[in-house]
Amino acid sequence: MTSGKATGTASSAEMLAADIYRERVVIMLQNAVSCAIGIDEDAVADEGVILQEIGDTVHLAGAAARAQVNIIGNTASLTYQTGDVEVSLNGYLA
């Protein structure tokens, strides 16, 4: 499991390289700049999977999670985590 941050640019850029062993990816938008995501292809502004609001999230699994993930969105700020995501609320698993 890995986690990280990425910042979008005005052109399509790789956020995650392809990984044949990766099974899950969660990507979350951290600021109010929209971001398009390309899965195993270049990201194209305002097309495909688009995160627009702070907190918008996309979950990738299987072949989509193993693919190269590209982003476009000038100054868009994202975080990502690979692997299973576990959330704890007041000590209880959600």
N, C-alpha and C positions, 0 to 999 in steps of 0.2 A: 504494500500500500504506500502510495506517495501522495503528496499534496504540494500545491504551488500556486503561484500567481502569474498572471499574464496581462499585458497591456496591448490593446489593439492598435493597429496603424491604419493608414489610408489605403493600404494594399493588403492582399491576403498574405498571412504569415502563419507559420507552423506553431501551434501551441503544444501539441503532443505528437511525438513520432509514433509511427505504427509499432505495435507490440503484440506478438502472437500469443502472449500469455495473459494479457490484460482482459478481464471479464466485465468490469464495470468502471464507469467514469461519471462523476457528477460535476457539472460546471455551473457556477453561479455568477451573475452580474453584480458587481459591487458599487457601480455608480450609475448616473442617469444618462449615460451615452449608449445608444443602441449598438448591438454587436450581432453580426451574422456569423454562423458557424458552417463550415464545409466539412463533411465527413468523407474522407478519402478523395477529396477534390478541393480545388481552390474555393475559398469563401467568396461570395459575391454580395456586395452591399444590398440590403433590403430584399434578399432572396433566401429561400430555404429556411433553416432553423434560425429564428431571430429572437434575441433576448432584448427587451426594451425597458423594463422597469427594474429598479433596484430590487434585488432578491429573486428575479426571474431565474429559474433553474431548469436545466435539461439533464436527464439521466440517460446514459448510453449503456447498452448491455450487448453481450455477444459480439457479433461481427462488427457492429458500429463502434463498440468500445475498443476493439483491437485495431481499428483503422487509424490512419493519420488524421488528426483534428486540426483544422486551420480556422483562423478567425480574421475578421475585418471589422473595424469600427474605430475611427481615430480617437484615441485616448480612452477607449472603453477599458474598464478595469474588471478583471475576472479572477476568480479563484477556482481551483479544481482539486478533486480528490479521486484517486483510483482505488479500486477494491470496494468492499462492503462499507457502507456508512452506517454508523450506529449513533443514535441520538439518546441522550439521557436527560430526563426532566426530573429534577429534585431526587435524583438517585434511582429513578425507575426508568427502565428501558421503554422507549416510545415505539 
